[in-house]
Amino acid sequence: MIPVVKTPADYRAFRIHNHDTNRLAIIFDPNNAAASLTVCVEIFDPGGATPPNRHQIAVEMFFILEGQGIASCDGKEVCIQAGDSLLVPPTGTHQIINTGAGRLYALCFMVPNEDFVELIQSGVPVELDEEDLRVLQRVRR
C-alpha cells in the first residue's frame, strides 16, 4: 500500500445530530487506511460537548490541538488544553466539554473503528469554515 496523504481541504465533516455542538472532520477511516481505525479532528463550539459515551472494545485517544476544556472518564475529571493527550480505555464512559471562549480542536484516534466512522457519516454533512482551516493548516506548518 502506498502512503495516503490528505490535506484539510480533503476532510469531510459532519455533525452526528443537527443539534450537536461538535463536528467531526474525518481524516482516515478503514476504507482509506486499510486498517480498522478512525482518525478525525473533533471541533467543539464554545460551550460544546460530546454526550457521555463509551465503546465496547475500542481505545480512543484525543490530542488537543487548540483550546481548553474538561475531559471526564468514569467520573474522573481533568482540565485539558493544547498539547495535552487523553487516552480512554474500552468501556470507559467519557465526555469532553469545551470550557474556553473559542473553539476546542482535538485530534481523535479510535482503534478499532467499532462503527465510529459509519456513525459520523450517518450524520449531517457540514463545511469546515475559515477558522477551522486556519487552525488545521497552521498545524501543518
Buried (B, 14 or more C-beta within 10 A) or exposed (E): EEEEEEEBEEBBBBBBEEEBBBBBBBBBBBEBBEEBBBBBBBBBBEEBBBEEEBBEEBBBBBBBBBBBBBBBBEEEEEEBEBEBEBEBEEEBEBBBBBBBEBBBBBBBBBBBBBEBBEBBBEBEEBEBEEEBBEBBEEEEE
